[in-house]
Amino acid sequence: MKKNRIKYQFSLKSKEELEQLTHEELLKYVNDLQDNSIQEKPPKNCPEAKLRKCPRGTNNSSISPSSEIAPPKKRNNKNQSLREKSNKSVGGQLGRDGVTLLQSDTPDEIVTLPYSLTHCKKCNVDISTVVAKLKERRQVLDIELSSIAHKITEYQSFSKKCFSCGYENHDNSSFTIAPNISYGSTVIAMVAYLSVSQYMSNMRIVELMKNLFNIKLSEGSITGLLAKASKLSLSTIDRITTILEQVPIIGIDETGCKINSFKYWHWTFQNERNTLIIANKSRGTKVINNTFENGFKNACVVHDNYSSYSSLECKSEQLCLAHKMRDLNYAIECEGTKLMKDIKTLLKEAIRDDKESLSSTQRVLLKAQYDKMLQHLLSMPYIEKSETHKQIKSLTKSKDKLFTFLLDENIPADNNGSERAIRNVKVKQKVSGQFKSLEGAQNYANLRSVIDTSRKRGLNEFESLVSIMQGNSLF
C-alpha cells in the first residue's frame, strides 16, 4: 500500500481538540490535512529488473540499472511487465529453422571396416566367398588440428645490376604488404571477431591465439590490430551512413560508456538491414547533425523522446510506446488513477490494431480515431502537480508522435531494435571493463557496426570481416 506522510509545517490536533471543533471546522481541518499530506512514491526500476532477479518484479522506468542506488524493500505488487502472454506453446515453434547434425554426402575421409564374419549367424553356412555390400554408414564430425596451424607466406622481389654504371635496380613496385613481417587479413579478422563479437578481453585473445594457432601476440598487438581493422572498415562505415541517411525508417538510441573513467556516449542509428554505432563525448543533437549532415528528410525517426531528438530534421517521428507505458506504470503505482489506466489501455489497443491487415486509407482513419480518443482522455480532470499531471503534460506535448506507426505497418511502435543494437556496448564493458581511449571506443563501434550489419543481411560475420581486411567492401 502507498503510504502518506505529513508535511512538518502542518500541526496535527489531538483527540480532545478534534472533539471541540464544529462541523465546518472539522471539514476545513480534513481538507488542510489532505493538502499537507505527502504520498510516498514507489521507486523506479529498470526494464532489466526481472533479468537480474530483482525482488520488485515491476517495470515502470527506462532508467539504466547503473542508475539505481540501492534496491528498495520487497513489495508484493503485481507484476506489471509490458510483455503480454501469448497463446504459443512452450518450446520450439512450428516452422522454425532447427539445427540438426546431418551426415555429409562428401566425407573427407572414408574408413572401410573389415568384415570378420565367415559363417551365417542363422544357419551357420560358409559365406566367406560372398561379396559384401554397403549396409550402414556412420560419420564423426571433428576438427583437424593440423589444418588450423598458422601459415607464413614469403614474397620475394628481385634486382638487376646495371652493367654500365653498376647501379642496382630493385623492382619493389608489386609489393602490397608491409616490410619485414606483418599479420595477414585472417589474423586481423580473427582478433576483431573475438574482441567485438565474442566480447573477449585482450589477455584471453592472446591465450587463444597461442594455444590454438601457435601465434604469439601481446596485448598491445591486439590493440594495434583492432585499430588497423577499424581503419580498413571505414569505407564500409561511410557506405552504411549514406544508406541510413536515405532510408524511410530509422531508429536512434544512446547509452553511457566509461572511457578512461570519464562519461562518454555510444550512439546507434539502425534499421532492419543496417546498424551504425559511434562513440562521442556529447549526448547532444550536434552528434546527429555531424553524423548525418542532410538529416532524415525522408524518414520516420523512432526514438525515446530524449531532448536531443526535439529538433530533428525528419519527415515524421514515432515515440517508443514501451518507454511511455513504463512511465504510465509508475504513475499508476503512485496514484492508481483511472485516467492513467485508460491511456495505457488505449496505447495497448493501438498496438494490437496495428497488427491487422489494413489498407492505407483504413490506417489514416484508424490513426485519426486514436488521436481523437487520446485528446478526449487528455482533457479529463486531474490533480495539479501530481504524477498524473506530469504524464498528461508529457503526453500533450508529444501527442502528434504517439500513433505515427498506425500509418505504416513497417514503422515499429517501440524502439526495441535500437535498444538491442546498443545493448552490446554494455555487455562489452561488463566483460572487459572501460575503454581506455575515445579512439578505442570508436574502433569497437566501427567493427560492431560491420558485424551487426552483416548479421542483419544474413552474411557470415567472420567472413565479412576477412573480406573487409582484404580490402573488399561489405556490399
Secondary structure, 3 states (H helix, E strand, C coil): CCCEEECCCCCCCCHHHHHCCCHHHHHHHHHHHHHCEEECCCCCCCCCCCCCCCCCCCCCCCCCHHHCCCCCCCCCCCCCCCCCCCCCCCCCCCCCCCCCCCCCCCCCCCCCCCCCCCECCCCCCECCCCCCCCCCCCCCCCCCHHHHCCCCCCCCCCEEECCCCCCEEECCCCCCCCCCCCCCHHHHHHHHHHHHHCCCCHHHHHHHHHHHHCCCCCHHHHHHHHHHHHHHCHHHHHHHHHHHCCCCEEEEEEEEEEECCEEEEEEEEECCCCEEEEEECCCCHHHHHHHCCCCEEEEEEEECCCHHHCCCCEEEEEECHHHHHHHHHHHHHHHCCHHHHHHHHHHHHHHHHHCCCCCHHHHHHHHHHHHHHHHHHHCCCCCCCCHHHHHHHHHHHCHHHCCHHHHCCCCCCCCHHHHHHHHHHHHHHHHHCCECCHHHHHHHHHHHHHHHHHHHCCCCHHHHHHHHHCCCCCC
